Amino acid sequence: MKFGTKAVHAGVEPDPTTGAIMTPIYQTSTYVQESPGKHKGYEYARTQNPTRDALQDSLAALENGKYGLCYATGLAATDTIMKTLRPGDEVICTNDMYGGTYRLFKKVFEPFGIKFIFVPMDEVATIESQVNDKTKMIWVETPTNPLMNVIDVKAVASIAKKHNILLTVDNTFATPYLQNPLDLGADIVMHSVTKYLGGHSDTVMGAIITNHKELYEKFKFLQNAAGGTPGPQDCFLVLRGIKTLHLRMRQHCENGKAVAEYLEAHPLVGKVYYPGLESHRGYKIASEQMRDFGGMVSFTLKDDRVATAMKTLENFEVFALAESLGGVESLCGHPATMTHASIPREERLKAGLGDSLIRLSVGIEDQEDLITDLRQAIESASVKEGAIG
Ligand SMILES: *Cc1c(COP(=O)(O)O)cnc(C)c1O
């Protein structure tokens, strides 16, 4: 089956009791048993829920994986993956990763004795130099947030295989529509379903997909034992969102490219970070491992004072100033004070994430309106702050 057909159909069967074409929201905490231990495969809703089952199968199919599992949030999924590690283990991670993942690793898991080494991964050689016999996992995010660095998943996978290390890819930015890490050699795919998969800014959720039965059993055990499960209403909303993933992504990609090209040509704009621009250092690898380039664009202004960036953000009318990304509506944000505030400034600057960087999640609105909004936001901020006119 091709992607669009899977997005509409995978995991979803007509309801056996009524024929309802949409998976019902099984809003229940428990299931009645015929006699003790004799039941229909469902005992308690933390352990199993039919709405969740349908979504898990759908997500597995989209990532070309055998097994899918959902968690209450993206971070709950990451928390689950980390709980398969033990004190003394080491993880090599992308250095400009999502701020919340960084916080979870440094503030929650490091005190339990797991060590995290952050390296720039566009040079895969720097990964291998950090490998030792304690290295148990490599954690890749690509394209990275918010600088859109592109990491060669195949190349990292070959290092991981050579040293018998698990490779996890946070595929939130690309989505399975653009990139399938399991096909590129990764062992585990993690998603913040909150973003493009849900796609309508109305749910938080996370997911893990893998082809390894043993890993799946561990993640499933933790789903029940630690209890970070999503509710059935949220599963229903995401099932609904996924049905248009391919259509939404096409528009996100088209608009993302138009916005990036507009910004790159604008005289007041400094640097534009978008993997679909030939000027981007990850362009070549992105062209090979992704089917298109997505809707996330970051940029700086030539006048790189924080005040000018702040003014620009306040000026937006169509782009809403908010955290998160991947919904149908366009959002803008200031990583240094918003999504990435939990990363110490020094670490941030080392990773190239400056104080004046603006991040856009380009939605599926009409292109002309987005470009008009960008023009007025940038130009009137620069006039106010005295950069022009
Ligand atoms: C949002 C996000 C997460 C965390 O997911 P939540 O659903 O917010 O817990 C992890 N990785 C990336 C790349 C994200 O954008």
The ligand as an SDF file (V2000), in Angstrom:
LIG
                    3D

 15 15  0  0  0  0  0  0  0  0999 V2000
    7.7210   18.6710   20.8750 C   0  0  0  0  0  0  0  0  0  0  0  0
    8.8980   17.8020   20.6370 C   0  0  0  0  0  0  0  0  0  0  0  0
    9.2430   16.7790   21.5400 C   0  0  0  0  0  0  0  0  0  0  0  0
    8.4750   16.5500   22.8340 C   0  0  0  0  0  0  0  0  0  0  0  0
    7.1990   16.1250   22.5980 O   0  0  0  0  0  0  0  0  0  0  0  0
    5.9370   16.4750   23.5790 P   0  0  0  0  0  0  0  0  0  0  0  0
    4.8090   15.8500   22.8680 O   0  0  0  0  0  0  0  0  0  0  0  0
    5.8600   17.9540   23.6730 O   0  0  0  0  0  0  0  0  0  0  0  0
    6.2340   15.8520   24.8900 O   0  0  0  0  0  0  0  0  0  0  0  0
   10.3320   15.9930   21.2250 C   0  0  0  0  0  0  0  0  0  0  0  0
   11.0480   16.1790   20.0960 N   0  0  0  0  0  0  0  0  0  0  0  0
   10.7560   17.1580   19.2160 C   0  0  0  0  0  0  0  0  0  0  0  0
   11.5930   17.3120   17.9940 C   0  0  0  0  0  0  0  0  0  0  0  0
    9.6790   17.9980   19.4550 C   0  0  0  0  0  0  0  0  0  0  0  0
    9.4080   18.9810   18.5820 O   0  0  0  0  0  0  0  0  0  0  0  0
  1  2  1  0
  2  3  1  0
  2 14  2  0
  3  4  1  0
  3 10  2  0
  4  5  1  0
  5  6  1  0
  6  7  2  0
  6  8  1  0
  6  9  1  0
 10 11  1  0
 11 12  2  0
 12 13  1  0
 12 14  1  0
 14 15  1  0
M  END
$$$$
